[in-house]
Amino acid sequence: MLRQFQSGGGGQTQSQSAGPAMAYHEFYSDNFLPREHYRPMWEHIQGTGQQMLGAKAHEAHLALHTEGVTFTVYSDQDEGIERVWPFDILPRIITADEWTMLEAGLKQRIRALNLFLKDIYHGQRILKDGVVPPELIYRGKDFRREIMDIDPPHDIYTHISGVDLIRDEAGRYLVLEDNLRTPSGVSYMIENRIVERRILPEFFARYKVRRVEHYPALLLQALRFLSPRGPDEATIVVLTPGIYNSAYFEHTFLAKEMGVELAEGRDLVCENDKVYLKTTQGLRRVDVVYRRVDDDFLDPLVFRADSTLGVAGIIDAWRAGNVALVNAPGSGIADDKAVYAYVPEIIRYYLGEAPILQNVPTYQMTDHQDRAYVLDNMERMVIKAVAESGGYGMLMGPASTAAQRAEFVKKINENPRNYIAQPVVQLSRHICYLDGELESRHLDLRPFIIYGDGIEVVPGGLTRVALTKGSLVVNSSQGGGSKDTWVLAD
Amino acid sequence: MKYRIECDFGIRFPTPVREHHCQIRLAPWEDGSQSLIRLELRVSPSAEPVARYDGFGNLAHHFGVLGVHRELGFTLTAEVETRLSNPFDFPVLDPSRERAWLLDSLHQAPRLWDFVYHQGRLTPKLPELIAERPTPVWQEGVPVLAQIQDAFAWVHGVAAFAPQAAESVTDLDTLFQAHQGTAADLTHLLIALLRGWGLPARFVSGYQDAAWFEPDDEAPAGTPPRPQTLHHWAEVLVPGAGWRGFDPAFGLLADDTYIRVAVGRDASDVSPLRHTCKGTGDPPELTETLKVTRLDQTPSA
């Protein structure tokens, strides 16, 4: 299925010989001077001396520690370790022009993906027209046939999306993945900004930076818009799997910031196709559930019967139109990594427009030619399980051992639909202040998109940094860090 | 033919429970070959059942009892008329046109792909050899119906129908060892084979005429009929005809003595009862009785 890449053999040669030096640098231009939009910051650092950064970095760490901004790392042996959120004090700066393009591209993508979801769960026109192969949908782990023909409020499926963007060697922004299920990270985007503003007000004095702190207000507005009883009557809850979830910090953060209840499955109950919150004053009708519980665990009557995290009957209440579920169950099929390869076609099909943001070239393991090519070139590929996220179930070709590759060959041959491969793209780099030195590290960007009464892209996002030298893995669950992300107003 | 169906379910817990939600699939389908004359569902303790169609088009009912209780029971009574007296009443296509007919149907209704692509523990991709016998392969130029009949024979070679068996297997490998299984087991095996051939095949749960539960001719005189239970069979999209029922347990095409209730990819999609409650987690005792009575005594054509 990889047409884009097979035609250009040059790309393969490039990625083969490309070392980190080939990566686009966000901060330095080709003549090793800071780019135009980084100069005011650079001048300030030079004026005050680099030692200042050391003190500021320490202050930032203390602030995050005191605030309890943490995340949880899972590994095979341990149950989960809580760590202070790793944060680099030097901000990533995006110009107003760049942002205008990104914003338009993201809105286009989210609009098309919502039309796609509506179609897949209703008439399936796109399958009849042969644009997307039915096999991708019906063999997709996250396709939920249980919700066929349900009409979510306002036909919106992905109210909250976090789209991962990277920049290739030429500095072109590419979409790496669409996170449409329960994307996390937005609380870190806000915490990063709060800390940055407190620690480095002098940086802000030199720039007009667009705000991101109003994200909870935007989200609340969108959630109220979805309420079946109208925005004024809306009772909203954030449904969390509980304290053992790696994003529990974010669940509490969002509930607190929006002034809504944080509930676990056992706090809610359904009766006559309506959802209620158990309160000390009795049952209170719930209109909107911002659920951070995965589809599988959401309703034991419909999905996994052994789930104790969900609410029995909530899908029936949703089907009856008495509650809005955010994001809609079944949205995961649109961010399946095999469907991802078709997003440019999906945009053309529903919107009749050329995609503004391009994909990373992707090989389908269900395609014999693609598969043979990938298996011959595994050292140069990133191989991903289609329904995994957070950097789990992934093979980083250049850093892999022969044994790891052999294991993936076996897995791919057993279930080709479950894997895709992409050539290794050298993510763009940025300077970071690490242990007293300015070092360049690879990074990506996850902007957040809210779909309520219109689509809003919050100007900023979560910039994730691969803290290990030369590493291309930015996931916080795999040892990544983060930066404040500035979008300039002009 | 007209039938009355009476289903009685009881759920009894050793310790009290609350927030008890039930979802049931027991009401007969309605379509061209089957119509529902009357349907009644009563729940005790009192609850208001809500009817809706699930993602496969099955009529499901759900209800909840929030208060504390130890026993929950419900009775479903339905009267239904079945019309498919002759399951062969369709124009037979030339084998060379059958594939095109199927592809066209899949193209018009992509939802049918679910019944081709789905593989799971109960309907896996079959190995080439089972118990040292080769798994049948699709033969070009041979009519679908003839090949399904061969498949019946093959299914019986792998595993015989055990009417008394209470539990179905949890994966087909177990069936290959056991050499006998329930109607659901045989149906899963048949479906796995037909999907491997690229035919849309789905799992059906339903009721059968009481006559099917009578002892067979070889049983000693005075043998009582088996207790009536839900039966399971497969439906295959037959070129020129549409969905037709194939019962591997009895080796027959389903006619108007078969009353369809629910369809799905496998047994887990058609569970007659799914329920969940809050309590100590001790498993309840389940009782169910089923009575299917023929209302008109006209013999099947």
Interface residues (C-beta under 8 A of the other chain):
Chain A: Q124 L127 K128 P134 E135 I137 Y138 R139 R144 R145 E146 I147 M148 D149 R266 V269 C270 E271 N272 D273 P300 L301 V302 A305 A312 G313 D316 R319 A320
Chain B: E19 H21 Q23 E48 V50 R52 Y53 D54 G55 F56 H62 G64 L66 L106 H107 Q108 P110 R111 W113 D114 V116 Y117 H118 R274 H275 T276 K278
